[in-house]
């Protein structure tokens, strides 16, 4: 009997959350930084009022690469009439699709004997993200929450096992607190959050659960 113990290097590696805080049509947001899940960057744009598009890329060296694209709705306000129009509440709701490749390793027990295996494959992901923040020209902070379905397709592992026919999945929720400060257009941002696997539907295959905590630091450009 096989019992999965932990993921030494999981198939999924959480990264920074893209959190564009648009105010009006034509706004542009770009970011780049690093987290426990690797190096990441992206860009988001508001082509019309209340609608945004974005693209992101993430890598953790030769063992992990992820590309995503999404579309979302956003709102800015209400505003205090005595303050700048760029000071107030920001709301966003995004939907994204992602795909990538990964190499992972797992530790497990077979008949109480510990062992480690590795495998490589591809994955796709569908996610929804909601965010709320209070923003001003030089300081912003907020909460972002992502929920996603993550599915992998991989070759047999290095020890010859073919878990679930090489297909696995899990559902997860990622809450993330973020704060950024600096000049009006360029700010330093810190993110702190977690990864919470959802038990239903039950994870399948050699997925390997990621670290439950994520910490990241980056730069954000807002125009």
C-alpha positions, 0 to 999 in steps of 0.5 A: 500500500502506498501512502503519500507523505509530502511534496519535496518539490511540488508540481504547483508552486504558488507565486505573487498575486497580480493585483491591479488597482485601476482607477480609470480607462487606460490605466496600466499596471506592471509588476515583477518580483520573487516569492517562495514559488520563484520569479514572476512578472506581469502586466495588466491594462484597462482598455475600457471602464470597468474591464481589464485584461492581464498576462503573467509569467512565472519561473523557478529555474529549469524545473518550473514555468507557468504562463497565464492570461485573464480578464476581469471587472474592476471598480474604483470608489467611493471617493472622498470629494476632499481627496484626490480621485486616486484615493479610495476603495478598489474592487476587482474580480478576475478569471484566469487560465494558466498552463505550464511545465514542472518537474516534481519530487515526492516522498512517500511510504511503501509498506512503512518504508520511506522512498522518494520519486521524481516526475515531470509533466505539464499542467493547466489551471483555471482560477477566479480571484477577488480583491479589495483594497484601499489605495492612495497615490503613495500607499495601498493595501488589501486582500486578494483571494484566489480559488483554482482547479489545478490539473497535471499530466505527467509521465511515469515517475522515476521509480516506475509508478504510474499514479492514476494513469499520469493524471492528477488534480487538486483544488486550492484557495490562496488568501494573500495580504498585500501592501505597497508604498513608494512614489505615485508610479513606482512602489515596493510591494510585499505579499504574505499569504497561504495555500489551502487545499480543498478536500472536495473533490479529493486530490488525485494522482501524484499531485504533491501539495505545495508549501502552505505559506507564501511570501513575496517581494516585488516592484509595482508600476502604476500609470 
